[in-house]
Amino acid sequence: MAETAYLLIRVERGTPVEVARQVKRVPGVAGASVTMGEVDVLAVAQDESTKGLADIGRRIQAIEGVSAVSVCVVIGS
C-alpha cells in the first residue's frame, strides 16, 4: 500500500506559483497548490515507503527558491 504525505513548502525567493509548477514535476508528487498563510505551497506526495517520501522532500528542497520543506506523513485515514 502506498504511503501519503503532505509537504509544507516555504519559498524564500521567486514566486510560489513557479515553485508549485516545479514541485508538480517531481516524481511522486500527486499535486501542489499555492496557499496563503505560514506556508507558500502545499503538496501531496505518494510513495511505497516513508523513506521514499523523505527523498521526495529532499528533491523539492533542491528547487531554486525553496527555503524549507516539512514532510508530514499521513497516519491512517
C-alpha positions in Angstrom: 0.0 0.0 0.0 1.3 3.5 -0.9 2.3 5.9 1.8 1.0 9.5 1.6 2.5 12.8 2.9 1.6 16.4 2.9 4.6 18.6 2.2 4.6 22.2 3.6 6.8 24.3 1.5 8.2 27.8 2.2 9.6 29.9 -0.6 12.4 32.5 0.0 12.6 34.0 -3.4 10.8 33.6 -6.7 7.1 33.2 -7.0 5.2 30.4 -5.2 3.3 29.8 -8.5 6.6 28.9 -10.3 7.8 26.8 -7.4 4.4 24.9 -7.4 4.8 24.2 -11.1 8.3 22.7 -10.5 7.0 20.7 -7.5 4.3 19.1 -9.6 7.1 17.8 -11.9 8.8 15.9 -9.1 8.1 12.1 -9.4 5.8 11.0 -6.7 4.0 14.4 -6.3 0.3 14.0 -6.8 -0.5 17.7 -6.7 0.7 21.1 -5.4 -1.2 24.3 -4.6 -0.2 27.8 -3.8 -1.5 28.9 -0.3 -1.7 32.0 1.8 -0.5 31.7 5.4 2.5 30.2 7.1 3.4 28.1 4.1 3.6 29.1 0.4 2.9 25.8 -1.3 1.1 22.7 -0.1 1.9 19.4 -2.0 0.6 15.8 -1.7 3.1 13.0 -2.4 2.8 9.2 -2.5 5.4 6.5 -2.5 5.8 2.9 -1.5 7.7 3.8 1.7 8.2 6.7 4.1 11.9 6.7 3.1 10.7 7.5 -0.4 8.6 10.3 0.9 11.7 11.8 2.6 13.5 11.5 -0.8 10.7 13.5 -2.5 11.1 16.1 0.2 14.8 16.4 -0.5 14.2 16.8 -4.2 11.7 19.6 -3.5 14.2 21.2 -1.1 16.7 21.4 -4.0 14.3 23.5 -6.2 15.7 27.1 -6.5 13.8 29.4 -4.2 12.6 26.8 -1.7 13.7 27.7 1.8 12.1 24.9 3.8 10.2 21.7 3.4 8.3 19.9 6.1 7.2 16.3 5.3 4.0 15.3 7.2 3.4 11.6 6.8 -0.3 10.6 7.0 -1.1 8.0 9.6 -4.3 6.1 8.9 -7.2 7.8 7.2 
